[in-house]
């Protein structure tokens, strides 16, 4: 059976936005969600929570998304967990930069809470397929 | 809509409502932080600033306030740029402008979207619409609309005379002697203004009755001005009820009528209030300037208090915003200095300071301040405190500084200008020319054609002067048939051909008197500073030259001998 996206870790420093995202992922898409307000909190949570996918804001004070991404990739058990960035900078060059880093996708802010879950599921599916393809070769 | 979806929309709406409720407070924090950063240059203030702007950009967009989101994003960039540019005034103003823009975007009451929407397009400014708007504006500018005035009066002589005079001010005037003719013409083409007598042979209040019936013609929007030989409450009331915008008792003071017609047909943008900002912290002053300019005012920033007097003369402000504590000169000293110059006796002065001590504030007010604003001041408070006072001063000034007949500066005001310009010319080592003009044989015009006609000659000369000179030159009706012109930055030799062209143009103007026309001329004396370095010596020299011109044939210019 094809594995389904279920557990999400969502890192966003701003409470309002975090809540909108939470509504979209929990109430609309019925996903299992853990939210964090900072990179440090995310690293702490990841010690005991193994998500299927990590969704993170890029621009955060103290530890930004890119730094957090680097730290996650350093941990072998999280090395292959797909990461999706959220950003208001959606110039093609920015998107290319995040994808080159190894992101599974980029979601533009402002996002639509009603379709956020569906977007993540699509990205996750795509990631699974390409991941399997890579392992096959 | 499914139950889940309804619940979700409800949650989102609640979040959004919370965001909107907190928005004004967030903006105040932003504005305060920007002012604090400009005066303290503290890094943590800057970090707070950028962070709030960034968050606002994100949440504004998320909650369907795309304009707020976009402006906040631009603001965030503008703050970073301003910091990179070491808070150069231009960039500080840009930030202040965006802060104000944010405030006005946030105050738009109806954000039409019921729930957040992922419309990325909405968060990106679309330049095409701005361009389209600009295109439309310039198109409308290129088509000058003819300004038509219909004048309806059964007094044929009066109507002809008024028509002739109003035409002089650039209007196409059509005269009708009875109401039915006017009604037919209006049905054909709407005028920009309707000047209507009250009483006609057809009825004591036929004018107002007609005006009231304009709505039936679908022409209720035509501005109507009434004139009447009767000036009593009943007549005025009838004209007001008929929608009259103004009432002129006969005999008509034409200048008043033209002023009204101008006001109605040229809803031109009022000239912006001019605000002089004196603060030794230049970037802070620039932030204030940005706020005020956003609100449509014109500003000048002086960071060296020793240069205030020069700038006062150059900029001629409607209000002075004065920092209370500056290193070289104190605000109250500066206010006293300014108040000792007659021309600035009544210009409003607002003090800005961190001073919360009421005694200290009262003390400062004794020395000529009009109000005390406590730093850090919020943009909207600053704007409202400045705007109302500047507008009041400006209105007052235009009433007391202008000659009623010609609209030129009057003698008292001209004397002020003369004193200010002479001292400035001296300080800046620049020349300045005074021309004194007197209409030749004006008494004969009055005797032969009547005073009304003489007034017309005066107005024609005034218009010629006002149109034929640079904006920086000052033309005044000095008294009777005497006019003065102050030409800045030129000596008498350079000014001579300019004034001579005006003399020639004036001699070619045909003045109307009934059906006859006649010409008039003027003589002119010129003198310049610094050769004549005081108001009195300059005026006397020009006046002597004028006298010489009068004695050697008139209709000519004479330069004061050096």
Boltz contact constraints between the chains, C-beta under 6 A:
constraints:
  - contact:
      token1: [A, 14]
      token2: [B, 55]
      max_distance: 6.0
  - contact:
      token1: [A, 16]
      token2: [B, 19]
      max_distance: 6.0
  - contact:
      token1: [A, 16]
      token2: [B, 59]
      max_distance: 6.0
  - contact:
      token1: [A, 17]
      token2: [B, 58]
      max_distance: 6.0
  - contact:
      token1: [A, 17]
      token2: [B, 62]
      max_distance: 6.0
  - contact:
      token1: [A, 19]
      token2: [B, 15]
      max_distance: 6.0
  - contact:
      token1: [A, 20]
      token2: [B, 62]
      max_distance: 6.0
  - contact:
      token1: [A, 23]
      token2: [B, 8]
      max_distance: 6.0
  - contact:
      token1: [A, 23]
      token2: [B, 11]
      max_distance: 6.0
  - contact:
      token1: [A, 27]
      token2: [B, 8]
      max_distance: 6.0
  - contact:
      token1: [A, 28]
      token2: [B, 8]
      max_distance: 6.0
  - contact:
      token1: [A, 108]
      token2: [B, 120]
      max_distance: 6.0
  - contact:
      token1: [A, 109]
      token2: [B, 58]
      max_distance: 6.0
  - contact:
      token1: [A, 110]
      token2: [B, 61]
      max_distance: 6.0
  - contact:
      token1: [A, 110]
      token2: [B, 62]
      max_distance: 6.0
  - contact:
      token1: [A, 111]
      token2: [B, 118]
      max_distance: 6.0
  - contact:
      token1: [A, 112]
      token2: [B, 118]
      max_distance: 6.0
